[in-house]
């Protein structure tokens, strides 16, 4: 559906990324899922050499100066490779957002440019052992001592930790301040005091080097502070746009390929002397999946347009949260439906549906659980409702006895 809205340049980009994805070795995907590969460095190097990393960032740093619509086109194609490679691909966009929007020119030259060029690799150290959704309850501490900050603490579920050369780390710099005014963001080089303590065994999304990172008296130069001290809330809110948009878009690519596999299977597999697509129990699952995917695509693509159009922060937060929630829940439903269409063979590794199912489960958890998405959606909606005057027809007055104010009891 979205293909009908693409420009000629976007169609060319789609074809370019599709060709790149076709060349990713099957052996790499299998080795990652079997945890024989913990960090697919070559994949990122190849993407960089094809100038497919950091598409939204300025050309002088190695990007293409494109928009979210274009990133949508590219990332939906990357999504068919599964969540590990899509996430590692997206980290350039996510961490790069912080550096590009809030970093100094020196930070952009030292970190952003070589990351887009595939010369160094990054990861985002966000979640802590004591809490996931409670981001501002972080206990990692950075104390200023002269020209350095001394960093101590732990982060976990850090995708890309195994291969990262540097980390974007959020830490408390003023434990006495209100939580939203107590956190700072740093670029922390891998080096003395930085240890990837454990690479997790995961249900899915394997091979992306997800681990726990321990910081033990790490000396971080003051020049590596991003933005203002105690001002990382602004960075965090901005970064939630690429965090959640990339999750939504990648999920759609993953779900689309699962449905495609199942639909093609249904045209070949026979039961009771006819192909199973001729049974409503099967074909209606395909119809439902198509409808749900198109609805999620429409919301996500429309959100990309709105973010490109620089809508106000509240609108962006609400729509990005809606897109992440709808797209990831749709992906889970569609991949489950694909497995149901295929029956027992879909549960084996003869087809990739079982891997896509395992991969898709994380989508409703990471980058903010979908329960947190609900919290943001209703909060931003009600906040806007309080500020906005009623426009258009006041339908509340169309009830026959609307004038009986004594019946309208609110307390």
C-alpha positions in Angstrom: 0.0 0.0 0.0 2.7 2.5 1.0 4.6 1.8 -2.2 1.9 3.8 -4.0 2.9 6.9 -2.0 6.7 6.7 -2.6 8.6 9.1 -4.8 10.9 7.9 -7.5 13.9 8.5 -5.3 12.4 6.5 -2.5 11.6 3.6 -4.9 15.3 3.7 -6.0 16.3 3.6 -2.3 13.9 0.7 -1.7 15.4 -1.2 -4.5 19.0 -0.4 -3.3 18.3 -1.6 0.2 16.4 -4.7 -1.1 19.4 -5.7 -3.2 21.7 -5.2 -0.2 19.4 -7.4 2.0 19.4 -10.1 -0.7 23.2 -10.4 -0.4 23.3 -11.0 3.4 24.4 -14.6 3.8 21.9 -17.1 5.1 24.8 -18.6 7.0 25.2 -15.4 9.0 21.5 -15.5 10.1 21.8 -19.1 11.1 25.1 -18.6 13.0 23.6 -15.7 14.9 20.5 -17.6 15.9 22.7 -20.5 17.0 24.8 -18.0 19.0 27.9 -18.9 17.1 28.2 -15.2 16.1 27.9 -12.7 18.9 28.4 -9.5 16.9 28.0 -9.3 13.1 30.6 -6.6 12.5 30.9 -7.4 8.8 27.2 -6.7 8.2 27.5 -3.1 9.5 30.8 -2.6 7.6 29.0 -3.7 4.4 26.0 -1.5 5.1 28.4 1.5 5.6 30.3 0.8 2.4 26.9 0.8 0.6 26.2 4.2 2.3 23.1 2.8 3.9 23.9 3.8 7.5 22.7 7.0 9.1 20.6 8.0 6.1 19.0 11.0 8.0 22.2 12.6 9.0 24.1 15.4 7.0 26.3 14.3 4.1 29.4 15.9 5.7 29.2 13.2 8.4 28.6 10.4 5.9 24.8 10.4 5.8 22.5 11.3 2.9 20.6 14.1 4.5 17.3 12.2 4.0 14.1 12.2 6.2 12.1 9.8 8.2 10.0 8.7 5.2 13.2 7.5 3.6 14.4 5.7 6.7 11.0 4.0 6.7 11.6 2.7 3.2 15.1 1.4 4.1 14.4 0.0 7.5 11.3 -2.0 6.4 13.5 -3.9 4.0 16.2 -4.4 6.7 13.4 -5.7 9.0 13.0 -8.9 7.0 16.4 -10.0 8.4 15.0 -10.2 11.9 15.3 -8.1 15.0 19.0 -8.4 15.7 20.3 -7.0 12.4 17.5 -4.4 12.3 18.4 -3.2 15.8 22.1 -3.0 15.1 21.4 -1.1 11.9 19.1 1.2 13.8 21.6 2.0 16.6 23.4 4.3 14.2 20.1 6.3 13.8 19.3 6.1 17.6 22.7 7.1 19.1 23.4 9.3 16.1 20.2 11.3 16.9 21.7 12.3 20.3 25.1 13.3 18.8 23.6 15.1 15.8 21.0 17.0 17.7 22.9 17.8 20.9 26.5 17.0 20.3 29.4 19.4 19.6 31.1 19.6 16.3 34.1 17.7 17.8 31.8 14.9 19.0 30.2 14.6 15.5 33.6 14.4 13.9 35.0 11.9 16.4 32.0 9.7 16.9 29.1 10.3 14.4 31.1 10.4 11.2 33.2 7.2 11.8 30.1 5.4 13.0 28.2 6.1 9.8 31.3 5.1 7.9 31.4 1.7 9.7 34.8 2.4 11.2 33.6 2.3 14.8 30.5 0.8 16.4 28.1 2.0 19.1 25.6 0.8 21.6 23.1 2.6 23.9 23.4 1.9 27.7 20.0 2.7 28.9 18.3 0.0 31.0 19.6 -0.9 34.5 19.3 -4.1 36.6 17.0 -2.5 39.1 14.5 -1.1 36.6 13.5 -1.1 33.0 10.6 1.3 32.4 11.7 3.5 35.3 14.4 5.3 33.3 14.7 8.4 35.5 15.2 6.1 38.5 18.7 5.3 37.2 21.4 4.6 39.9 24.5 4.8 37.6 26.4 7.8 38.9 28.9 10.2 37.2 30.8 12.5 39.6 32.7 15.5 38.3 36.3 15.6 39.3 38.3 18.3 37.5 38.3 17.7 33.7 36.7 14.2 34.1 33.5 12.5 35.3 34.0 9.4 37.3 31.4 6.9 36.1 30.2 3.9 38.2 27.2 1.6 37.7 25.7 -1.1 35.5 23.5 -1.2 32.5 21.9 -4.3 31.0 20.1 -5.5 27.9 22.6 -3.4 25.9 22.2 -4.6 22.3 25.5 -4.4 20.5 27.5 -4.3 23.8 29.8 -7.2 22.6 31.1 -5.2 19.7 30.7 -1.6 20.6 33.7 0.8 20.6 31.7 3.4 22.6 28.5 3.7 24.5 25.9 6.4 24.9 25.4 6.3 28.7 22.8 8.0 30.9 23.9 8.6 34.5 22.9 10.7 37.5 25.0 13.8 38.0 22.9 15.4 40.7 21.3 12.7 43.0 19.7 15.4 45.1 17.7 17.0 42.2 14.3 15.9 41.0 14.7 12.8 38.8 14.0 14.6 35.5 16.7 17.2 36.3 19.3 14.8 37.6 20.6 12.9 34.6 23.3 13.6 32.1 24.3 11.8 28.8 27.9 10.8 28.0 29.8 9.2 25.2 31.9 6.6 26.9 34.8 4.9 25.1 35.4 1.2 25.6 38.5 1.0 27.7 39.8 0.7 31.3 36.9 0.2 33.8 34.4 -0.7 31.0 33.5 -4.4 31.0 30.8 -6.3 29.1 30.0 -8.6 32.0 27.6 -11.1 30.4 26.2 -11.8 27.0 22.6 -13.0 27.5 21.0 -16.2 26.3 17.8 -14.9 24.6 14.6 -16.5 23.3 15.1 -14.7 20.0 17.0 -11.6 18.7 20.2 -13.5 19.1 23.7 -12.7 17.8 23.4 -9.0 18.4 25.8 -9.0 21.3 23.3 -8.0 24.0 25.0 -7.8 27.3 25.4 -6.2 30.7 27.9 -3.4 30.8 29.7 -2.6 34.1 31.4 0.8 34.6 33.9 0.8 37.4 35.5 4.2 38.1 35.6 5.0 34.4 37.2 8.4 33.6 35.0 10.2 31.1 36.5 13.4 29.7 34.2 16.4 30.3 34.3 16.9 26.5 32.2 13.7 26.2 29.2 15.2 28.0 26.4 15.5 25.5 24.3 18.6 25.9 24.0 20.2 29.3 24.9 18.6 32.6 21.7 17.4 34.3 19.9 18.1 31.0 19.6 14.6 29.5 15.8 14.5 29.8 15.6 16.6 26.7 18.0 14.2 24.9 16.0 11.1 26.1 12.7 12.5 24.8 14.2 13.3 21.4 15.9 9.9 21.2 12.6 8.1 21.9 11.5 9.2 18.4 14.2 7.0 16.6 14.0 4.4 19.3 10.3 3.7 18.8 10.0 4.5 15.1 12.8 2.1 14.2 11.1 -0.6 16.3 7.7 0.0 14.6 9.1 0.1 11.0 11.4 -3.0 11.5 8.4 -4.9 13.0 6.4 -4.3 9.8 9.2 -5.7 7.6 9.4 -8.8 9.7 5.7 -9.4 9.8 5.2 -8.8 6.1 7.7 -11.4 5.1 6.1 -13.9 7.6 2.7 -13.4 6.0 4.2 -13.7 2.5 5.8 -17.0 3.4 2.5 -18.3 4.8 0.4 -17.0 1.9 2.6 -18.6 -0.7 2.6 -21.9 1.3 -1.2 -21.8 1.3 -1.3 -21.7 -2.5 0.8 -25.0 -2.7 -0.3 -27.0 0.3 -3.3 -29.2 -0.3 -5.8 -30.8 2.1 -9.1 -32.5 1.3 -8.2 -32.3 -2.4 -7.8 -28.6 -2.7 -5.3 -25.9 -1.8 -5.7 -24.6 1.7 -6.1 -21.0 0.6 -9.5 -22.1 -0.6 -10.6 -22.7 3.0 -12.0 -19.6 4.7 -10.2 -20.6 7.9 -7.0 -20.0 6.1 -7.8 -17.2 3.6 -9.5 -15.1 6.2 -6.4 -15.2 8.4 -4.5 -13.8 5.4 -7.2 -11.1 4.9 -7.0 -10.1 8.5 -3.2 -10.0 8.5 -3.2 -7.8 5.3 -5.7 -5.4 6.8 -3.8 -5.1 10.1 -0.5 -4.7 8.4 -1.9 -2.0 6.1 -3.4 -0.1 9.0 -0.1 -0.3 11.0 1.8 0.8 7.9 -0.5 3.8 7.3 -0.1 5.0 10.9 3.6 4.5 11.0 4.2 6.1 7.6 1.9 9.0 8.5 3.9 9.4 11.7 7.1 9.6 9.7 5.6 12.4 7.6 4.5 14.3 10.8 8.0 13.9 12.4 9.6 15.2 9.2 7.1 18.1 9.3 8.5 19.1 12.8 5.1 18.8 14.6 5.1 19.8 18.2 6.7 17.5 20.7 3.5 16.3 22.3 2.0 15.3 19.0 5.2 13.5 18.0 5.4 11.6 21.3 1.8 10.5 21.1 1.9 9.3 17.4 5.3 7.7 17.7 4.0 5.8 20.8 0.9 4.8 18.8 3.0 3.6 15.9 5.3 1.6 18.1 2.4 0.0 19.9 0.3 -0.8 16.9 3.1 -2.0 14.6 4.7 -4.3 17.2 1.4 -5.8 18.4 0.4 -6.3 14.7 3.7 -8.0 14.0 3.2 -10.5 16.8 -0.4 -11.2 15.7 0.6 -11.6 12.0 3.6 -13.9 12.7 1.3 -16.1 14.9 -1.3 -16.2 12.2 1.4 -17.2 9.7 2.4 -20.1 11.9 -1.2 -21.2 12.3 -1.7 -21.1 8.5 1.3 -23.4 8.1 0.4 -25.7 10.8 3.0 -28.1 12.3 5.7 -27.4 9.6 5.7 -23.7 10.7 6.8 -24.8 14.2 10.0 -26.4 12.8 13.1 -24.9 11.4 12.3 -26.0 7.9 10.8 -22.6 7.6 11.9 -19.4 9.3 8.5 -18.6 10.9 9.5 -20.0 14.3 12.6 -17.7 14.4 10.5 -14.7 13.3 8.0 -15.6 16.1 10.8 -15.7 18.7 12.3 -12.4 17.3 9.0 -10.6 17.3 8.2 -11.1 21.0 10.8 -8.6 22.1 9.3 -5.9 20.1 6.5 -5.3 22.6 9.0 -5.0 25.4 12.1 -3.0 24.3 12.3 0.7 23.6 9.6 1.1 26.2 7.0 -1.6 26.8 3.6 -1.2 25.1 2.1 -0.5 28.5 4.4 2.5 28.7 3.2 3.4 25.2 -0.4 3.5 26.5 0.7 5.7 29.4 2.3 8.2 27.0 -0.6 8.1 24.5 -3.3 8.9 27.0 -1.1 11.4 28.8 -0.4 13.4 25.7 -4.0 13.2 24.5 -5.5 14.4 27.8 -2.9 17.2 28.0 -3.9 18.4 24.6 -7.6 18.0 25.4 -7.2 20.4 28.4 -5.5 23.0 26.2 -7.7 22.9 23.2 -11.0 24.6 22.7 -13.9 22.6 21.2 -14.1 23.2 17.5 -16.8 22.2 15.0 -20.3 21.1 16.0 -21.0 20.5 19.7 -22.6 17.1 19.3 -23.0 16.9 23.1 -25.9 19.3 22.7 -27.7 17.1 20.1 -29.3 14.9 22.8 -33.0 15.5 23.2 -32.7 16.5 26.8 -29.3 18.0 26.7 -30.6 21.2 28.4 -31.3 19.3 31.7 -28.2 20.5 33.4 -29.4 19.2 36.8 -28.9 15.7 35.4 -25.3 16.3 34.5 -23.7 15.5 37.8 -19.9 15.4 37.8 -19.1 15.1 41.5 
